[in-house]
Amino acid sequence: MAPHSSFDDDEDIDFSDLREQFEVRLDEGLDAFVVVDGCPVVPEENRGKLIKFLSKKLSEVGKIKADSVTMPLNAETNKTEGYAFVEYETPEQALAACKQLSGIPLDRKHTIAINKLTDIEHFGREGRIKEEYVEPEIEPYVEREHFRSWLSEPNARDQFVMYRGESVGVFWNRKKDQPEPVVDRQHWTESFVQWSPQGTYLTSVHAQGVQLWGGPSWKRVMRFAHPAANLVDFSPNENYIVTWSNRPISIPENPPPGFPLSADEDGKNFIVWDIKTGNLLRSFTSLEAANDADEGVKALGRKKINWPVFKWSSDDKYVARVLPGQAIQIYETPSMMLLGKKAVKVEGVVDFEWSPSIPEGKGKSKPEQMLTYWTPEMNNQTARVTLMNIPSQTIVRTRNLVNVSDCKLHWQSEGKYLCVKVDRHTKTKKSTFTSLEFFRVKEKNIPVEIVELKQTVINFAWEPKGDRFVFITTDEAVQGATVAPKTNIAFYAPEKIKNGVGEFCLVKTVEKKNSNAIYWSPKGRFVLIATVHSQQSFDLEFWDCEFEGEKQKPETKNKEVAANLMLMGASEHYGVTDVEWDPTGRYVATSVSMWRHTMENGYHLWDFKGTLLREEHIDRFKQLLWRPRPPTMLSKEEQKTIRKNLREYSRQFDEEDTFEAETANREVVEARKRQLDEWRAWRERVEKDLKAQRVELGLPEDPNAAQRKKDEAEDTVIEEIVEEVISEHEEEIV
């Protein structure tokens, strides 16, 4: 008999490697298929038309193979079942269809839902679906907090957020007094904080992603999982948010359960999110436009030329980015599909900006947004600035420019004007100068007005909701010089005419300054000219463009301009790095952040005239940001009425301020009186106890009584009466 061998027993043989190699995988070969639900139910004779229409829609994200759409028929009704199976050429295209096309409307009554075919097997096996239908429980309605409750504060005070050390706090502003804390938390953020454009949400940034906070209790409203996010940008109406990381997203091979990102986000840098639902709308890789965004990271959210990369239209309907030198990609929201299914090709395009105005339709025409872009000199063509309407992509104005080194696009806040700051070079390219090209967008044929300068403009700013502007110029720096060249500040305003707005005229030039920054009050009229990020100069100058006193003569002779300029106050703030106006334009905060340097960190609070109200030195101070306010709901007529009766409202405010000050003083006096009464009561009680103890010991109640009587007897009081004639006059009585 042959000896027993383990190989003779099948149970001892390990077939796991063979099973793994030859096992039939249900998912294999099916990952390019999708299931399209929500299709119209049509008779058999209309099925071909529906398949053709559906194929056209689904081809937006990839190629569909011939005869790859299967739409089953119901044997009894001879109509379609309302769903279809579609095969794409690659699994990536199928995944893109699920991401980008699911939820789009086919017509007014039908919205399609798209899922991968393999998801049905994945979620339907292993007992994940119960045999018996169980009606889902409806969660009880929970009323959410009012995210704009701070606007109902009786005294209409404003809030600001401060980030210092590891603490982030939100405070009520109290003018000269210490700010009143609303909430103060440790380790609320790991990087920086940022308000949404209308002040609804406070943003915190963490290693795992971005979080939004709001409401009276400051609970978390939403979280967005973008690992190592560096920068955040909101759409103007707070419907969407863009997050960016300098490190591409890395998706693990076997992501844990509940992992928020899919394989489609692998290698991406940008993510566009829906704020209300928290849904990921689309992700993007970085382009050349984002290569220098590290500077934005160093500034922790401060707006640089390369940030934001994705720019929003004023109504949140479109978001766009530039493909340097090639095209502008314009995406429609919320589908995030390319407008017209393709990018707007613009050879050589460098940068673009949306008009900030809300579009208004004329007659029966649909309202259109407007954007402007510029292209440099190339291929024997001049540089060019172009204005284009979106979505029609109609070019409404073009301006040719020569000898251009660079351009910056500055829209006025209401979209009435576009200023193109053109840095030019001479033919020899040995020196540079600037010209300002003003497009009057709201006027017929969009005329252009030019301000030629012999110097270089280093800063430009429009007055919010106004027609005035300020810019700062400087001479070219001398090579090897240790001191920066002096700057000049130029104030411009339009000429007063009966109808419309006249040409822009020079009001005043302030020469030989060190200023490099312009900060307009959000309500216009007042402007702060400052020197920031400097180690030698820290000037702050507060200007009024509508001074009500003596009329000043403008430097443009024989012109009456819509401005009367006056310097209200001048001061300094050592090491100032940031300047922030409050939303009402009544206060301005200047601060020194430890992100720039570690000396004299803290902030100063000023009124609009330049009077110092409060000064706080705070160790490891980082940020101070005023909470923005949403646009007013008052009509223009109501706002005019308020301005007309402003003196009456001013009296009321003065009375409230006086009452508040008196109340504060009264509280101090009452507190001191209360302390004095407590001390007197304590002394009386102690003296009473002391007398009782002396009586018990057989001692006189007052040991100093005899001495006091002796002193009183020895004391002699001498009274002296002195008469003094103050005045004397004689009066004759007739």
RAWO-V663324 format. One record per residue. RES is the residue in one small letter. SS is DSSP state (H for helix, E for strand, - for the rest). NEAR is the number of other C-alpha atoms within 10 Angstrom. Layout:
{{RES | SS | NEAR} {RES | SS | NEAR}}
//
This chain:
{{m | - | 3} {a | - | 4} {p | - | 4} {h | - | 8} {s | - | 8} {s | H | 9} {f | H | 9} {d | H | 9} {d | - | 9} {d | H | 9} {e | H | 9} {d | H | 10} {i | - | 10} {d | - | 9} {f | - | 11} {s | H | 8} {d | H | 9} {l | H | 9} {r | H | 10} {e | H | 10} {q | H | 9} {f | H | 8} {e | - | 9} {v | - | 9} {r | - | 9} {l | - | 11} {d | - | 14} {e | - | 9} {g | - | 10} {l | - | 14} {d | - | 20} {a | - | 20} {f | E | 23} {v | E | 25} {v | E | 22} {v | E | 25} {d | E | 18} {g | - | 18} {c | - | 23} {p | - | 19} {v | - | 16} {v | - | 16} {p | E | 15} {e | H | 16} {e | H | 10} {n | H | 12} {r | H | 18} {g | H | 12} {k | H | 12} {l | H | 17} {i | H | 18} {k | H | 11} {f | H | 12} {l | H | 18} {s | H | 19} {k | H | 12} {k | H | 13} {l | H | 20} {s | - | 14} {e | - | 17} {v | - | 20} {g | - | 15} {k | - | 16} {i | E | 20} {k | E | 13} {a | E | 9} {d | E | 10} {s | E | 15} {v | E | 21} {t | E | 13} {m | - | 20} {p | - | 16} {l | E | 18} {n | - | 13} {a | - | 9} {e | - | 6} {t | - | 10} {n | - | 13} {k | E | 19} {t | E | 21} {e | - | 19} {g | - | 17} {y | E | 20} {a | E | 19} {f | E | 18} {v | E | 24} {e | E | 23} {y | E | 24} {e | - | 14} {t | - | 14} {p | H | 17} {e | H | 16} {q | H | 23} {a | H | 27} {l | H | 23} {a | H | 16} {a | H | 23} {c | H | 19} {k | H | 18} {q | H | 19} {l | - | 22} {s | - | 18} {g | - | 16} {i | - | 15} {p | E | 14} {l | - | 15} {d | - | 10} {r | - | 6} {k | - | 9} {h | - | 14} {t | E | 16} {i | - | 20} {a | E | 18} {i | E | 24} {n | E | 19} {k | E | 22} {l | H | 20} {t | H | 19} {d | H | 13} {i | H | 12} {e | H | 12} {h | H | 13} {f | H | 11} {g | H | 12} {r | - | 9} {e | - | 8} {g | - | 8} {r | - | 9} {i | - | 10} {k | - | 8} {e | - | 7} {e | - | 6} {y | - | 7} {v | - | 7} {e | - | 6} {p | - | 6} {e | - | 6} {i | - | 6} {e | - | 6} {p | - | 6} {y | - | 6} {v | - | 6} {e | - | 6} {r | - | 8} {e | - | 14} {h | - | 12} {f | - | 17} {r | - | 16} {s | H | 12} {w | H | 19} {l | H | 14} {s | H | 9} {e | - | 10} {p | - | 7} {n | - | 9} {a | - | 10} {r | - | 14} {d | - | 20} {q | E | 24} {f | E | 20} {v | E | 23} {m | E | 18} {y | E | 24} {r | E | 20} {g | - | 14} {e | - | 14} {s | E | 14} {v | E | 22} {g | E | 17} {v | E | 23} {f | E | 19} {w | E | 18} {n | - | 19} {r | - | 14} {k | - | 15} {k | - | 13} {d | - | 9} {q | - | 13} {p | - | 15} {e | E | 12} {p | E | 14} {v | E | 15} {v | E | 14} {d | E | 15} {r | E | 12} {q | E | 12} {h | - | 14} {w | - | 19} {t | - | 19} {e | - | 11} {s | - | 16} {f | - | 18} {v | E | 23} {q | E | 23} {w | E | 21} {s | - | 21} {p | - | 18} {q | - | 16} {g | - | 19} {t | - | 22} {y | - | 24} {l | E | 21} {t | E | 21} {s | E | 22} {v | E | 24} {h | - | 19} {a | - | 14} {q | - | 13} {g | - | 18} {v | E | 22} {q | E | 19} {l | E | 22} {w | E | 19} {g | E | 20} {g | - | 18} {p | - | 14} {s | - | 12} {w | - | 16} {k | E | 11} {r | E | 14} {v | E | 18} {m | E | 16} {r | E | 16} {f | E | 24} {a | - | 19} {h | - | 23} {p | - | 21} {a | - | 20} {a | - | 26} {n | - | 25} {l | E | 26} {v | E | 23} {d | E | 24} {f | E | 23} {s | - | 22} {p | - | 18} {n | - | 15} {e | - | 18} {n | - | 17} {y | E | 24} {i | E | 19} {v | E | 22} {t | E | 24} {w | E | 29} {s | - | 22} {n | - | 19} {r | - | 14} {p | - | 19} {i | - | 20} {s | - | 13} {i | - | 15} {p | - | 11} {e | - | 7} {n | - | 7} {p | - | 12} {p | - | 8} {p | - | 6} {g | - | 6} {f | - | 11} {p | - | 12} {l | - | 16} {s | - | 11} {a | H | 14} {d | H | 15} {e | H | 20} {d | - | 16} {g | - | 16} {k | - | 19} {n | - | 23} {f | E | 25} {i | E | 22} {v | E | 23} {w | E | 21} {d | E | 18} {i | - | 20} {k | - | 11} {t | - | 10} {g | - | 15} {n | - | 13} {l | E | 19} {l | E | 16} {r | E | 21} {s | E | 19} {f | E | 16} {t | - | 15} {s | - | 17} {l | - | 13} {e | H | 12} {a | H | 19} {a | H | 19} {n | - | 11} {d | - | 14} {a | - | 23} {d | H | 17} {e | H | 16} {g | H | 19} {v | H | 20} {k | H | 12} {a | - | 14} {l | - | 18} {g | - | 19} {r | - | 13} {k | - | 14} {k | - | 15} {i | - | 15} {n | - | 17} {w | - | 21} {p | - | 23} {v | - | 22} {f | - | 22} {k | E | 22} {w | E | 25} {s | - | 23} {s | - | 19} {d | - | 15} {d | - | 18} {k | - | 15} {y | E | 24} {v | E | 24} {a | E | 21} {r | E | 21} {v | E | 25} {l | E | 21} {p | - | 16} {g | - | 16} {q | - | 15} {a | E | 18} {i | E | 22} {q | E | 19} {i | E | 25} {y | E | 22} {e | E | 16} {t | - | 17} {p | - | 20} {s | - | 15} {m | - | 18} {m | E | 19} {l | E | 18} {l | H | 20} {g | H | 13} {k | H | 12} {k | - | 13} {a | - | 18} {v | E | 17} {k | E | 14} {v | - | 17} {e | - | 15} {g | - | 17} {v | E | 20} {v | E | 20} {d | E | 22} {f | E | 21} {e | E | 20} {w | E | 25} {s | - | 26} {p | - | 20} {s | - | 17} {i | - | 14} {p | - | 16} {e | - | 11} {g | - | 10} {k | - | 9} {g | - | 7} {k | - | 6} {s | - | 8} {k | - | 10} {p | - | 15} {e | - | 18} {q | E | 23} {m | E | 26} {l | E | 19} {t | E | 22} {y | E | 22} {w | E | 25} {t | E | 24} {p | - | 23} {e | - | 16} {m | E | 10} {n | - | 6} {n | - | 6} {q | E | 12} {t | - | 16} {a | E | 20} {r | E | 18} {v | E | 21} {t | E | 16} {l | E | 25} {m | E | 19} {n | E | 18} {i | E | 18} {p | - | 16} {s | - | 12} {q | - | 16} {t | E | 12} {i | E | 14} {v | E | 13} {r | E | 16} {t | E | 15} {r | E | 14} {n | E | 14} {l | E | 18} {v | - | 14} {n | - | 17} {v | E | 20} {s | E | 17} {d | E | 16} {c | E | 23} {k | E | 17} {l | E | 18} {h | E | 20} {w | E | 23} {q | - | 21} {s | - | 17} {e | - | 14} {g | - | 19} {k | - | 18} {y | E | 21} {l | E | 22} {c | E | 21} {v | E | 20} {k | E | 22} {v | E | 23} {d | E | 20} {r | E | 20} {h | E | 17} {t | - | 12} {k | - | 9} {t | - | 6} {k | - | 10} {k | - | 7} {s | - | 12} {t | E | 18} {f | E | 21} {t | E | 23} {s | E | 19} {l | E | 21} {e | E | 20} {f | E | 20} {f | E | 22} {r | E | 18} {v | - | 20} {k | - | 11} {e | - | 12} {k | - | 7} {n | - | 11} {i | - | 16} {p | - | 12} {v | E | 15} {e | E | 14} {i | E | 14} {v | E | 13} {e | E | 12} {l | - | 12} {k | - | 12} {q | - | 19} {t | E | 21} {v | E | 22} {i | E | 16} {n | E | 16} {f | E | 19} {a | E | 19} {w | E | 23} {e | - | 21} {p | - | 17} {k | - | 15} {g | - | 15} {d | - | 20} {r | - | 22} {f | E | 21} {v | E | 22} {f | E | 20} {i | E | 26} {t | E | 23} {t | E | 23} {d | - | 17} {e | - | 14} {a | - | 12} {v | - | 10} {q | - | 6} {g | - | 6} {a | - | 8} {t | - | 8} {v | - | 9} {a | - | 13} {p | - | 14} {k | - | 16} {t | E | 21} {n | E | 19} {i | E | 23} {a | E | 17} {f | E | 20} {y | E | 24} {a | E | 26} {p | E | 20} {e | E | 20} {k | - | 16} {i | - | 12} {k | - | 7} {n | - | 6} {g | - | 9} {v | - | 15} {g | - | 16} {e | - | 13} {f | E | 21} {c | E | 21} {l | E | 20} {v | E | 26} {k | E | 20} {t | E | 16} {v | E | 11} {e | E | 14} {k | E | 12} {k | E | 17} {n | - | 23} {s | - | 23} {n | - | 23} {a | E | 21} {i | E | 22} {y | E | 19} {w | E | 22} {s | - | 22} {p | - | 17} {k | - | 17} {g | - | 18} {r | - | 20} {f | E | 24} {v | E | 26} {l | E | 23} {i | E | 22} {a | E | 28} {t | - | 24} {v | - | 25} {h | - | 17} {s | - | 15} {q | - | 10} {q | - | 13} {s | - | 18} {f | - | 19} {d | E | 21} {l | E | 21} {e | E | 19} {f | E | 22} {w | E | 22} {d | E | 20} {c | - | 20} {e | E | 15} {f | - | 17} {e | - | 10} {g | - | 9} {e | - | 9} {k | - | 12} {q | - | 13} {k | - | 16} {p | - | 21} {e | - | 14} {t | - | 15} {k | - | 10} {n | - | 8} {k | - | 15} {e | - | 18} {v | E | 21} {a | - | 21} {a | - | 23} {n | E | 20} {l | - | 23} {m | E | 19} {l | E | 16} {m | E | 15} {g | E | 15} {a | E | 16} {s | E | 13} {e | E | 14} {h | - | 19} {y | - | 17} {g | - | 25} {v | - | 28} {t | - | 22} {d | E | 20} {v | E | 20} {e | E | 18} {w | E | 25} {d | - | 23} {p | - | 18} {t | - | 15} {g | - | 18} {r | - | 16} {y | E | 22} {v | E | 24} {a | E | 21} {t | E | 24} {s | E | 28} {v | E | 30} {s | - | 26} {m | - | 19} {w | - | 15} {r | - | 16} {h | - | 14} {t | - | 14} {m | - | 14} {e | - | 20} {n | - | 24} {g | E | 22} {y | E | 25} {h | E | 18} {l | E | 22} {w | E | 20} {d | E | 19} {f | - | 22} {k | - | 20} {g | - | 20} {t | - | 15} {l | E | 16} {l | E | 15} {r | E | 17} {e | E | 16} {e | E | 13} {h | E | 14} {i | - | 15} {d | - | 15} {r | - | 20} {f | E | 23} {k | E | 24} {q | E | 23} {l | E | 26} {l | E | 20} {w | E | 22} {r | - | 24} {p | - | 20} {r | - | 19} {p | - | 14} {p | - | 7} {t | - | 8} {m | - | 8} {l | - | 9} {s | - | 9} {k | H | 10} {e | H | 9} {e | H | 11} {q | H | 12} {k | H | 12} {t | H | 11} {i | H | 13} {r | H | 12} {k | H | 11} {n | - | 10} {l | H | 12} {r | H | 11} {e | H | 11} {y | H | 13} {s | H | 11} {r | H | 11} {q | H | 12} {f | H | 13} {d | H | 11} {e | H | 12} {e | H | 13} {d | H | 12} {t | H | 12} {f | H | 12} {e | H | 12} {a | H | 12} {e | H | 12} {t | H | 12} {a | H | 12} {n | H | 12} {r | H | 12} {e | H | 12} {v | H | 12} {v | H | 12} {e | H | 12} {a | H | 12} {r | H | 12} {k | H | 12} {r | H | 12} {q | H | 12} {l | H | 12} {d | H | 12} {e | H | 12} {w | H | 12} {r | H | 12} {a | H | 12} {w | H | 12} {r | H | 12} {e | H | 12} {r | H | 11} {v | H | 12} {e | H | 12} {k | H | 12} {d | H | 11} {l | H | 13} {k | H | 15} {a | H | 14} {q | H | 13} {r | H | 14} {v | H | 12} {e | H | 10} {l | - | 9} {g | - | 9} {l | - | 12} {p | - | 12} {e | - | 15} {d | - | 11} {p | - | 10} {n | - | 9} {a | H | 10} {a | H | 9} {q | H | 10} {r | H | 10} {k | H | 10} {k | H | 10} {d | H | 10} {e | H | 9} {a | H | 9} {e | H | 8} {d | - | 8} {t | - | 8} {v | - | 6} {i | - | 5} {e | - | 6} {e | - | 6} {i | - | 4} {v | - | 5} {e | - | 6} {e | - | 5} {v | - | 5} {i | - | 5} {s | - | 5} {e | - | 5} {h | - | 4} {e | - | 5} {e | - | 5} {e | - | 4} {i | - | 4} {v | - | 3}}
//
